[in-house]
Amino acid sequence: NQDNQSDVVVSSSDTNNICIFIGNGNGSFAIPPTIHSTGIDSNPCGISIGDFNNDNQSDIVVVAYNTNNIIVFIGYHMIQSQNPTTYSTGIGSLPLQIVSGDFNNDAQLDVAVVNTGTNNLGIFMGCGNGSFEEQIIYSTGETSHPVALCMNDLNNDEHLDIVVANSNTQSLGIFYGYSNGTFSSMILYDTGNYSWPNDVIIDDLNNDNNYDIAYVDYGTNNLGIFLGYGNKTFANVMIYSTRDGSRPLSLVSGDFNKDNRIDIVVANYGTNDICIFHGFGNGIFILFEIYSTGDGSLPSMITIADLNNDSYLDIIVANFGTNNVGIFYGLNNDSFDTQITYSTSINSKPLWVSVDDYNNDSYLDLAIANSNLNNIEILLGNGRGYFTNQTTYSDGPSSTPKCLAVGDFNKDNRLDIVVASYSANNIAILLG
C-alpha cells in the first residue's frame, strides 16, 4: 500500500485463499486481514511478489496446486485489486512453488514455477503490462517431483540462474540462464540416500562474494549446504542436523545477530518449531536456538523482514496446522520474542506468507495463501508491529493456492500478485 511499512502475504491451502496483513510499522498488523479467494479447491501453496505491470505497485503471483495454474493479482492503491488472470501450467502439472525475476534482461518481470506433477520447470515471460506469454518448460527429470526453486546469479555472468529441489530423485538441479531468457539443461547435485529436499535458497554463506546453495531435507532431518566457487562448481555438501523427527519444510537466510555473517532459520513441520543456525562467516554453522510455534502448528513456510522498524530482523511463519501466521520479533540481545499469532480464518490451512508494502503507506503488510479456502488474505501493517484490516481475494474455484510471487508486472508502480494454483494447473495474476 506504499506507506513504507512492511506488510505480509500468507497462502492458506485448506481455505483456498491468500491473506494480506497490512503492517503498522511497529511490528503489529491490522486486523482482520484482507482475503483474496484463489478458487474452490485451488490449494494455494506459494507466493511471489513483484511489479508485473510497471505501475510502481506490488502485484502478487500465486501457485494453485490442485487447479494446475498460476494466478496473478494485479494490485492498486490501498489493496484493492482487479479480478485475477490465470495461466495454465498444463494438465496434471500440480504447480507447487513460484518466483519472479527478469530472466531475459528486458526490464520486464518474468515468472518461474516448478510443476511437481509433470516433472518440469515452467517459465512465463512477462510482457510488462501485467500479461505473460505461454509457458516454456524445462525437464527436471522423469519422476523427479520438483517441489521448490530459487534464483540468483550463481556463475557471475549477470544472468539469473535457477535452482530446483527434486524431492523424488534426491537431488538439486541447476539451470544456468542465458541473456535471451533461455536456460541450460539441468545439472544435478546429489543430496544423499533417503533424502527429500523440500526447500532451497541461494546466499553468500562464507563471505567470498560467490553465491552458495542451502536446502532443507525432510527425509533425513538435515540442513545441507553447497559452497559455490562462482564458476559453476561447488564444494561437497556439508550436513547439519535439524534434529530427529523435525521434518524441516522451509528455510531462509539473514544476519539475525548483526555480526555481518549470514545465519539460517529453519521451519520444522514435525517438531512444531523453528531453529536458528548461526553462521561463522566461513560456511560453517552451529544450531544456536529453538523456538516453539505451538502444539499442532505444523509450520510450513518461513520468511523474514523488519516489521516494526527497529533495525532487527523478525521471523514470520505460516502455521498450517493452527490456521495462523506467527511472528517472532527480533530483540537486541541476539534472541527473539515469544511468538505472536494472527488468525487466517477457520480451516484456512495457510501454506505461504509474503511480506511487502501492498497499500503504498510505507509500512510492511502480510499476504497469505489460504490453500483450503482458495483465496488470498491481506493484513495491513501500521509500522509498529500491529496488523489490521483483513481483506480476501478469490483465487478461483478448486484452485488450491500454494505459493505467491509479487512484483510490478504491468509497470504502473503498484505491486501485483501471481499465484500458483495447484489443483487448477495454472497461475493466476492479480493486478494491484
Backbone torsions as a table, in degrees:
resi	resn	phi	psi	omega
1	ASN	NA	11.5	173.1
2	GLN	55.7	42.6	174.1
3	ASP	-106.0	11.8	179.9
4	ASN	63.5	21.7	175.1
5	GLN	-119.3	142.4	-178.3
6	SER	-70.9	135.4	174.1
7	ASP	-116.5	169.3	-176.3
8	VAL	-131.9	137.1	174.3
9	VAL	-114.1	134.2	-179.4
10	VAL	-127.9	139.6	174.1
11	SER	-99.8	137.3	179.5
12	SER	-120.8	110.6	-171.4
13	SER	-70.9	-41.3	-175.4
14	ASP	-73.4	-27.6	-178.2
15	THR	-102.2	0.9	172.6
16	ASN	54.7	55.6	177.0
17	ASN	-155.9	171.9	167.4
18	ILE	-118.4	147.4	-179.3
19	CYS	-117.9	136.0	176.5
20	ILE	-114.3	120.4	177.1
21	PHE	-101.2	115.9	-178.8
22	ILE	-82.8	126.5	-175.9
23	GLY	-78.7	146.4	178.1
24	ASN	-94.7	-4.7	177.2
25	GLY	89.9	-2.8	-180.0
26	ASN	-123.6	18.0	-179.1
27	GLY	95.7	-7.0	177.5
28	SER	-105.0	165.9	-176.9
29	PHE	-133.8	151.6	-179.9
30	ALA	-66.9	142.8	177.5
31	ILE	-124.1	139.1	-4.0
32	PRO	-79.5	167.5	178.3
33	PRO	-75.4	166.3	171.8
34	THR	-85.2	132.1	-175.3
35	ILE	-118.5	132.0	176.0
36	HIS	-120.1	123.7	178.8
37	SER	-70.4	142.0	173.9
38	THR	-106.0	5.6	176.5
39	GLY	105.1	151.3	-179.1
40	ILE	-58.7	131.4	178.0
41	ASP	56.6	25.9	-178.8
42	SER	-74.2	-32.8	179.8
43	ASN	55.7	67.3	178.9
44	PRO	-65.1	133.2	-174.1
45	CYS	-129.8	-0.7	179.5
46	GLY	-165.4	154.5	-173.7
47	ILE	-137.0	142.9	167.5
48	SER	-139.4	154.3	-172.3
49	ILE	-126.3	140.7	175.3
50	GLY	-174.5	169.4	176.1
51	ASP	-95.0	92.1	-171.7
52	PHE	-83.6	-14.6	-179.6
53	ASN	-119.7	14.1	172.5
54	ASN	56.6	43.1	176.2
55	ASP	-112.4	12.4	-179.4
56	ASN	64.0	25.0	175.0
57	GLN	-121.7	145.5	-179.4
58	SER	-71.9	131.9	173.3
59	ASP	-115.2	162.5	-175.5
60	ILE	-129.7	134.5	172.8
61	VAL	-116.8	133.9	-173.8
62	VAL	-124.4	139.8	173.6
63	VAL	-88.6	123.7	176.2
64	ALA	-104.9	101.8	-169.8
65	TYR	-63.6	-48.4	-172.3
66	ASN	-77.2	-23.8	-176.6
67	THR	-103.2	7.6	173.1
68	ASN	53.6	54.2	177.2
69	ASN	-156.2	170.7	167.7
70	ILE	-113.5	149.0	-175.5
71	ILE	-123.6	128.7	-179.5
72	VAL	-109.8	123.8	175.0
73	PHE	-103.9	110.2	178.2
74	ILE	-85.6	120.8	-173.0
75	GLY	-93.6	153.8	168.0
76	TYR	-141.5	176.6	-165.7
77	HIS	-49.6	135.7	175.4
78	MET	67.8	31.5	166.8
79	ILE	71.9	10.4	170.0
80	GLN	-73.9	163.2	180.0
81	SER	-155.9	157.7	172.8
82	GLN	-80.0	170.0	174.9
83	ASN	-62.9	142.5	-177.6
84	PRO	-68.9	152.2	174.0
85	THR	-107.9	135.6	-177.4
86	THR	-110.9	149.3	177.4
87	TYR	-131.5	127.0	-176.7
88	SER	-69.0	139.6	172.7
89	THR	-104.1	4.6	176.6
90	GLY	108.5	148.1	179.5
91	ILE	-60.9	129.1	178.8
92	GLY	70.1	14.9	-174.4
93	SER	-73.5	-33.7	180.0
94	LEU	50.6	64.9	-179.6
95	PRO	-63.5	135.5	-170.3
96	LEU	-117.4	-38.8	-178.7
97	GLN	-143.6	154.4	-170.9
98	ILE	-144.5	146.8	173.5
99	VAL	-139.1	161.3	177.4
100	SER	-127.2	143.0	178.7
101	GLY	-173.0	168.9	179.0
102	ASP	-93.0	99.0	-173.9
103	PHE	-85.2	-22.3	-176.3
104	ASN	-117.0	16.8	173.2
105	ASN	55.8	39.5	176.8
106	ASP	-107.9	11.5	180.0
107	ALA	66.3	19.2	174.5
108	GLN	-117.4	139.7	179.5
109	LEU	-74.7	135.0	175.8
110	ASP	-113.7	172.5	-176.9
111	VAL	-131.1	138.7	173.5
112	ALA	-123.1	141.0	-177.0
113	VAL	-139.9	144.3	172.6
114	VAL	-98.0	129.2	-179.5
115	ASN	-106.3	100.3	-173.4
116	THR	-71.0	-27.7	-178.2
117	GLY	-75.4	-32.0	-178.4
118	THR	-109.5	7.7	173.2
119	ASN	55.3	56.4	177.9
120	ASN	-153.5	167.7	172.0
121	LEU	-103.0	127.9	179.8
122	GLY	-109.4	134.9	179.2
123	ILE	-117.6	127.1	174.2
124	PHE	-113.2	112.3	179.1
125	MET	-78.5	129.9	-178.4
126	GLY	-81.4	145.6	179.7
127	CYS	-96.8	-6.3	178.3
128	GLY	87.0	-2.2	179.4
129	ASN	-118.6	15.4	-179.0
130	GLY	94.9	-4.2	178.2
131	SER	-108.0	165.4	-176.1
132	PHE	-135.3	152.2	173.7
133	GLU	-75.0	169.2	178.8
134	GLU	-63.4	154.4	-176.4
135	GLN	-64.0	136.6	169.1
136	ILE	-107.8	131.2	-173.9
137	ILE	-113.9	148.1	175.0
138	TYR	-128.5	127.9	-177.4
139	SER	-67.6	138.3	172.5
140	THR	-103.0	5.8	178.6
141	GLY	106.1	141.8	-179.9
142	GLU	-59.0	132.4	-179.7
143	THR	59.7	22.2	-177.8
144	SER	-72.8	-32.2	-178.6
145	HIS	50.7	66.8	178.1
146	PRO	-65.9	137.6	-174.7
147	VAL	-124.1	-12.0	-177.2
148	ALA	-155.3	159.3	177.0
149	LEU	-153.9	159.6	173.9
150	CYS	-151.1	170.4	-175.2
151	MET	-144.3	150.3	170.7
152	ASN	179.6	178.7	-179.8
153	ASP	-92.4	96.5	-174.6
154	LEU	-78.9	-25.5	-174.0
155	ASN	-116.7	17.8	171.9
156	ASN	58.2	38.5	176.2
157	ASP	-109.1	9.9	177.6
158	GLU	67.9	22.5	173.9
159	HIS	-122.8	140.3	-179.0
160	LEU	-69.9	134.7	173.9
161	ASP	-111.7	159.8	-177.0
162	ILE	-125.3	134.0	174.6
163	VAL	-112.6	132.9	-177.9
164	VAL	-118.7	137.8	174.0
165	ALA	-94.6	115.2	-179.5
166	ASN	-98.8	102.1	-171.1
167	SER	-68.9	-34.1	-171.8
168	ASN	-90.0	-20.6	178.6
169	THR	-106.2	12.9	172.2
170	GLN	51.4	57.2	-175.2
171	SER	-157.9	162.5	165.6
172	LEU	-109.0	139.1	178.2
173	GLY	-116.6	133.4	179.9
174	ILE	-111.1	127.7	173.4
175	PHE	-110.1	112.5	179.8
176	TYR	-83.9	132.2	-175.4
177	GLY	-87.4	148.4	174.8
178	TYR	-110.9	167.4	-173.6
179	SER	-65.3	-20.8	-177.4
180	ASN	-94.2	7.9	177.3
181	GLY	90.5	-0.3	174.8
182	THR	-90.4	168.5	-176.3
183	PHE	-131.8	155.4	176.5
184	SER	-70.1	168.7	167.9
185	SER	-64.8	158.2	-175.3
186	MET	-71.2	135.3	171.4
187	ILE	-105.8	126.9	-172.2
188	LEU	-97.2	143.8	170.2
189	TYR	-127.2	122.3	-176.1
190	ASP	-71.3	136.0	177.2
191	THR	-105.3	4.3	172.0
192	GLY	103.2	158.2	178.7
193	ASN	-60.5	142.0	176.8
194	TYR	65.8	8.1	179.1
195	SER	-78.7	161.9	177.2
196	TRP	-148.6	76.7	-179.0
197	PRO	-60.3	126.5	-171.2
198	ASN	-117.5	-18.7	176.8
199	ASP	-154.6	154.7	-174.8
200	VAL	-147.3	144.1	177.3
201	ILE	-136.2	162.7	176.4
202	ILE	-124.1	132.4	176.2
203	ASP	-163.6	165.5	174.2
204	ASP	-89.6	99.0	-171.3
205	LEU	-90.1	-10.8	-178.6
206	ASN	-128.6	17.6	172.6
207	ASN	56.7	39.8	176.9
208	ASP	-110.2	10.0	179.6
209	ASN	67.3	17.0	171.0
210	ASN	-119.1	143.0	-177.7
211	TYR	-79.2	142.8	178.4
212	ASP	-116.6	169.2	-178.5
213	ILE	-122.2	132.1	173.6
214	ALA	-125.1	145.9	180.0
215	TYR	-145.1	159.7	172.4
216	VAL	-110.1	142.6	-174.9
217	ASP	-114.5	105.0	-179.4
218	TYR	-65.1	-32.0	-174.6
219	GLY	-74.3	-39.6	-176.4
220	THR	-113.0	8.8	176.3
221	ASN	57.1	56.4	-176.7
222	ASN	-138.1	158.9	164.3
223	LEU	-104.9	127.6	180.0
224	GLY	-116.1	144.4	-177.9
225	ILE	-134.6	126.9	170.3
226	PHE	-108.4	113.6	177.0
227	LEU	-81.4	128.8	-176.4
228	GLY	-95.7	151.9	178.7
229	TYR	-103.4	-1.1	178.1
230	GLY	80.6	7.5	-176.8
231	ASN	-130.5	29.3	-179.5
232	LYS	75.0	15.4	174.4
233	THR	-124.1	156.8	-176.6
234	PHE	-139.0	152.1	173.5
235	ALA	-71.4	165.5	175.8
236	ASN	-60.4	149.8	-176.7
237	VAL	-64.8	141.4	172.2
238	MET	-109.0	136.2	-172.9
239	ILE	-115.5	135.4	175.4
240	TYR	-129.4	129.6	-178.0
241	SER	-72.4	136.9	171.3
242	THR	-98.4	8.1	177.3
243	ARG	94.2	147.7	-179.9
244	ASP	-57.6	134.3	176.7
245	GLY	74.7	6.4	-176.1
246	SER	-71.6	-31.9	179.1
247	ARG	49.8	64.0	-178.1
248	PRO	-65.4	137.0	-178.2
249	LEU	-114.5	-27.2	-171.6
250	SER	-149.2	154.5	176.5
251	LEU	-149.0	158.8	177.5
252	VAL	-150.8	152.8	-178.1
253	SER	-117.7	151.5	177.1
254	GLY	177.8	166.9	178.1
255	ASP	-93.1	95.6	-173.5
256	PHE	-83.3	-23.3	-175.8
257	ASN	-114.1	13.5	172.8
258	LYS	56.1	42.7	175.5
259	ASP	-109.5	12.4	-179.8
260	ASN	62.8	27.8	175.1
261	ARG	-128.9	138.7	-176.2
262	ILE	-74.3	132.8	174.4
263	ASP	-111.0	168.8	-179.7
264	ILE	-133.2	136.2	173.5
265	VAL	-119.1	138.8	-174.4
266	VAL	-121.6	137.3	173.7
267	ALA	-95.6	122.0	-176.3
268	ASN	-105.4	107.5	-178.0
269	TYR	-66.2	-36.7	-174.1
270	GLY	-77.6	-30.6	-177.0
271	THR	-110.5	6.7	175.9
272	ASN	53.3	55.7	179.4
273	ASP	-159.4	173.1	169.8
274	ILE	-119.3	146.1	177.4
275	CYS	-126.6	139.5	-176.1
276	ILE	-107.1	125.1	174.8
277	PHE	-104.7	117.8	176.3
278	HIS	-82.6	134.7	177.8
279	GLY	-94.4	148.3	178.8
280	PHE	-97.5	1.0	178.5
281	GLY	86.4	-0.6	179.8
282	ASN	-120.6	14.9	-178.4
283	GLY	92.3	-2.9	179.1
284	ILE	-98.5	140.5	-178.1
285	PHE	-130.9	158.5	175.8
286	ILE	-137.7	137.7	176.0
287	LEU	-67.7	115.8	-171.0
288	PHE	-100.5	-46.3	-174.0
289	GLU	-156.2	154.2	-179.7
290	ILE	-127.0	135.8	178.8
291	TYR	-127.1	131.4	180.0
292	SER	-73.5	141.4	172.3
293	THR	-101.7	3.6	176.8
294	GLY	106.1	147.6	178.7
295	ASP	-57.4	131.6	177.1
296	GLY	68.7	14.1	-175.3
297	SER	-73.0	-32.3	178.8
298	LEU	49.7	62.8	-178.5
299	PRO	-60.6	127.2	-172.2
300	SER	-109.9	-20.6	-176.9
301	MET	-155.4	148.0	-176.5
302	ILE	-137.7	144.1	174.8
303	THR	-147.8	174.4	-177.3
304	ILE	-137.0	154.5	174.4
305	ALA	-173.6	161.4	172.5
306	ASP	-91.3	94.2	-172.6
307	LEU	-79.5	-25.9	-174.4
308	ASN	-115.7	16.7	171.9
309	ASN	56.4	41.0	177.4
310	ASP	-109.4	9.6	178.6
311	SER	72.8	10.5	175.2
312	TYR	-114.9	136.9	179.6
313	LEU	-69.1	137.1	175.1
314	ASP	-108.6	158.1	-178.0
315	ILE	-112.9	130.7	179.6
316	ILE	-118.1	131.8	-175.2
317	VAL	-127.1	135.4	170.3
318	ALA	-89.6	112.2	-178.2
319	ASN	-95.8	97.3	-175.6
320	PHE	-61.3	-40.7	-172.9
321	GLY	-76.4	-30.5	-176.0
322	THR	-109.4	9.6	173.7
323	ASN	54.6	54.8	176.9
324	ASN	-157.1	170.5	171.4
325	VAL	-108.7	128.8	179.1
326	GLY	-104.6	138.5	179.4
327	ILE	-123.1	127.6	173.3
328	PHE	-109.7	109.8	-178.5
329	TYR	-81.4	131.3	-179.8
330	GLY	-72.0	139.4	-179.8
331	LEU	-109.0	169.9	-176.1
332	ASN	-88.2	11.4	-178.9
333	ASN	-118.8	30.3	176.5
334	ASP	67.3	31.0	178.9
335	SER	-144.1	-179.1	-179.4
336	PHE	-127.1	150.1	177.2
337	ASP	-72.2	165.3	175.2
338	THR	-61.6	146.5	-177.0
339	GLN	-58.4	134.6	168.7
340	ILE	-109.1	135.6	-176.0
341	THR	-115.9	150.2	173.5
342	TYR	-125.4	124.5	-177.8
343	SER	-66.8	143.9	177.7
344	THR	-114.3	26.2	179.1
345	SER	89.9	150.2	-177.9
346	ILE	-62.5	131.9	176.7
347	ASN	58.3	29.7	-177.9
348	SER	-76.6	-31.5	-179.3
349	LYS	53.7	65.1	-180.0
350	PRO	-64.9	132.4	-179.2
351	LEU	-113.2	-20.8	-174.5
352	TRP	-147.2	142.7	176.3
353	VAL	-134.0	137.3	-179.8
354	SER	-131.3	143.1	-175.6
355	VAL	-114.6	127.8	174.7
356	ASP	-168.8	176.2	177.4
357	ASP	-96.1	99.5	-172.3
358	TYR	-90.3	-15.5	-178.7
359	ASN	-120.8	18.0	171.6
360	ASN	56.1	38.6	176.5
361	ASP	-109.7	10.9	178.7
362	SER	71.4	13.4	174.9
363	TYR	-114.1	141.5	179.5
364	LEU	-74.1	137.4	179.6
365	ASP	-118.2	171.0	-179.7
366	LEU	-116.6	134.5	171.6
367	ALA	-120.4	131.4	-171.6
368	ILE	-125.8	134.7	172.7
369	ALA	-94.2	111.4	179.4
370	ASN	-92.6	99.9	-169.9
371	SER	-66.9	-29.3	-176.6
372	ASN	-89.7	-14.0	179.9
373	LEU	-107.6	-0.4	179.6
374	ASN	55.0	44.8	178.8
375	ASN	-147.7	169.1	175.2
376	ILE	-110.2	131.3	-177.5
377	GLU	-116.4	135.8	-177.6
378	ILE	-121.0	129.7	172.5
379	LEU	-114.9	125.4	-178.0
380	LEU	-88.9	131.3	179.9
381	GLY	-94.8	156.0	179.4
382	ASN	-108.1	8.1	177.8
383	GLY	80.8	-1.6	-179.8
384	ARG	-118.7	11.0	175.7
385	GLY	101.4	7.0	179.9
386	TYR	-119.8	151.0	-177.7
387	PHE	-128.9	141.4	-179.1
388	THR	-144.5	-176.8	170.9
389	ASN	58.9	64.8	178.0
390	GLN	-67.7	132.1	175.2
391	THR	-133.7	141.7	179.3
392	THR	-119.2	148.8	178.7
393	TYR	-133.1	129.5	-177.6
394	SER	-70.6	142.2	174.4
395	ASP	-102.0	3.7	-179.0
396	GLY	99.4	153.7	-178.7
397	PRO	-62.8	141.9	175.4
398	SER	54.8	33.0	-174.8
399	SER	-86.8	-36.3	-177.1
400	THR	51.8	68.3	179.0
401	PRO	-65.6	129.2	-177.1
402	LYS	-117.1	-20.5	-176.0
403	CYS	-153.0	147.8	178.2
404	LEU	-122.2	148.9	166.2
405	ALA	-132.8	147.2	-173.4
406	VAL	-128.4	140.5	176.4
407	GLY	-178.3	171.4	176.5
408	ASP	-91.6	93.3	-173.9
409	PHE	-82.9	-18.0	-178.4
410	ASN	-117.8	13.4	173.2
411	LYS	54.6	44.3	173.9
412	ASP	-109.7	15.6	179.2
413	ASN	64.7	26.6	175.9
414	ARG	-130.6	140.0	-179.2
415	LEU	-72.1	137.1	176.3
416	ASP	-114.6	166.7	-176.8
417	ILE	-126.0	132.9	171.1
418	VAL	-116.8	133.8	-172.4
419	VAL	-117.4	135.3	171.7
420	ALA	-90.7	113.6	-176.3
421	SER	-98.7	102.1	-171.7
422	TYR	-61.1	-49.7	-174.4
423	SER	-77.2	-26.1	-177.2
424	ALA	-90.5	-4.0	-178.9
425	ASN	53.1	49.7	177.7
426	ASN	-156.2	173.9	167.4
427	ILE	-113.9	148.9	-179.9
428	ALA	-125.1	137.6	-179.3
429	ILE	-108.2	126.0	173.7
430	LEU	-114.1	108.0	-178.8
431	LEU	-78.5	133.0	-178.3
432	GLY	-85.2	NA	NA
